[in-house]
Amino acid sequence: MPDDYPDFELRLPRGGPTAHGQLLGEKGNNGSQKFLVLAGSPARPDVVPSFAVHMSSSNALREQLIATGGITASSTWPGYLETTEDITCNSPSAAAEILLGRSANGFTEWKTSDGYPLNEFIKSPWSGAARTWLVRGSNVAGFDLVQRLWLPENLITLSGSRLREGVGEELTKDDIRVIVDEDYESILTYSQRQRLVDELHVFLSRMKPGDTVCTISNGDLYLGEITGSAVQVESDGGRSNLRRPAEWQSVGYPYDELPEELQQKLSIQQDVVDLTNVAALVAGLGRSDQELEAEAEDSDGDSSIEHAALIARRELELPEPSTKLAEDLLVHNVEWLNEVRDLLWDDRQLIFYGPPGTGKTYLALKLAEFFGGGPEQVKLVQFHPSYAYEDFFEGFRPQEDPKTRDVAFRITAGPLRELADLASREGNRHVPHFLVIDEINRANLAKVFGELYFLLEYRNRSVRLTYSGHDFALPPNLFVIGTMNTADRSIALVDAAMRRRFSFVELSPRTEPTRGLLRRWLAHEGRDPEPADLLDALNSRIADPDFHVGPSYLMKRGVYRDGGLERTWRTKILPLLEEHHYGEDIDVEKRYGVPALRRAIGTGPTDPTAS
């Protein structure tokens, strides 16, 4: 046994006995560092349901050892198994898996007697917690290396076909930049070289044994674990000159069945992508809730990756509207609220449209607060003709340095970017967040949304942002409610592309819940129903439904002070109708005034000269 490494221990779950082992200097045929499980080490008597499917090689080794007597029932620890001989495994993880009967990261599970994990004793230029990576290999110069090389030989690779000899883990990012600039100057553009520098730096220096690695091939996502250092070799066609050993799980996971948030990250078009912020979703693949709960209890509880996977699996839900909500909002029935909820759930974007005064913004805010669980999850923005992408999402804005007082242009997040960042934070992903866009049709929507147009329809994809250059996706728990005033003819209505991305719900005096809203409000307030009768009579005289008058004009306390109804009618409602009939020879007061309408509904004096 080598003297370079200390003895390592593995404590079995639920206060079980402790196994002992040794990290070996010898490497397997693919570069993995081997691990020796010492005779007399305990093992769990059973395995989790997914073990045989996803970790078939470790399961096969365990079954072989049991069949040949290498692992037998323990006389020292009743109810456990025990190794009867020293067992050499291809990696620390394989060694941990045959003892635990489940998927395990041996680089963190095996620890010294004073609690230091094994990965701290392996030379690596990068330290810190284990990370999760995506490395693409299904189309390298026209070859699917995942199927031809990676899975059969337990590897991950990068091409590095033009790199000089001697490239290794000891290089800094600046060293790699100099090498790439010299070796690829005539082949790649500047931006392509910068991306290659980032990928090489991650592959050579930031990846380390114990990290999780993912790749995609033939419509499936494959998971593995990095088990060794990077090496440079000569390969056929220079397609895989940089290599790392990796132990791959036995089966893949259909891409279309992956969580939407994971699909967003996997859609980033780079050869190497950091997936650590969705590591919990990756860790939960192939394991049931019951399995994750049991493993979380077996490990470090709240700090375990299994516990994080359970949290990440919490379902995003929009609460069911109640009868009380319908009563509070004076909506005619709860079925209408359920339909709005279903539309939001299906499309995540919805627009309330109708004439002025129909309560569109009020209803949008109240529903957003109800579905989101409070005002903290709701942000309101109002569009106007000069509103732009830089205002809405991100753009360069002058900012003063508080120390030097110098002013410089810096990328500043807009309301959508701020809300998206809040919604995507760990712990918030199961909480609905709402952006309410008032007067959505008053801005140039193509100019405001830019590349976000695409994301409204394809929530499982990412796009490269115009200003920051970052990859961005709309979180699944971000919902958008817009309001649109159909009487506003100064701005073109929403274009066809936007209509396809939103559900449209009419709020009009001719349909419920708006039609009877004022009458319900008056009854709730204990007032005379005459204002509702007047409003119905008014709208019956307006031919264009887009110019019908909404009930909110008459749902204010001031209307019901002495002379308030007539004052509101004269200063709020009649000016709208004068604009509607501008250029027409119509006496608006005579046709739509309160006296004329009262005569029409039979509550005012008869005027035989009235038309």
Salt bridges, closest charged atoms under 4 A:
GLU26 OE2 - LYS34 NZ 3.28
GLU109 OE2 - ARG102 NH2 3.40
GLU169 OE2 - ARG244 NH2 3.01
ASP174 OD1 - ARG177 NH1 3.46
ASP181 OD1 - ARG193 NE 3.09
GLU182 OE1 - ARG164 NH2 2.72
ASP183 OD1 - ARG164 NH2 2.75
ASP198 OD1 - LYS173 NZ 2.88
ASP211 OD1 - LYS208 NZ 3.33
ASP236 OD2 - ARG239 NH2 3.04
GLU260 OE1 - ARG348 NH2 3.31
GLU261 OE2 - ARG429 NE 3.00
ASP274 OD2 - ARG131 NH2 2.68
ASP289 OD1 - ARG313 NH1 2.70
GLU295 OE1 - ARG287 NH1 2.24
GLU297 OE1 - ARG14 NH2 3.14
ASP298 OD1 - ARG14 NE 3.03
ASP298 OD2 - ARG44 NH1 3.20
ASP302 OD1 - HIS307 NE2 3.64
GLU306 OE2 - ARG287 NH1 3.41
GLU320 OE2 - ARG341 NH1 3.92
ASP328 OD2 - LYS324 NZ 2.84
ASP342 OD1 - ARG341 NH1 3.53
ASP391 OD1 - ARG397 NH2 2.48
GLU394 OE1 - ARG417 NH1 2.86
GLU400 OE1 - ARG405 NH1 3.50
GLU418 OE1 - LYS379 NZ 3.49
ASP421 OD1 - ARG417 NE 3.41
GLU426 OE1 - ARG429 NH1 3.30
GLU457 OE1 - ARG500 NH2 3.20
GLU457 OE1 - ARG501 NH2 3.31
ASP471 OD1 - ARG464 NE 3.28
ASP488 OD2 - ARG442 NH1 2.59
GLU506 OE2 - ARG510 NH2 3.09
GLU512 OE1 - ARG520 NH1 3.30
GLU525 OE2 - HIS524 ND1 3.44
GLU525 OE1 - ARG557 NH1 2.40
GLU530 OE2 - ARG598 NE 2.84
ASP533 OD1 - ARG519 NH1 2.95
ASP536 OD2 - ARG519 NH2 2.82
ASP544 OD2 - ARG489 NH2 3.82
ASP546 OD2 - ARG489 NH2 2.93
GLU566 OE2 - ARG598 NH1 3.13
GLU584 OE1 - HIS581 ND1 2.96
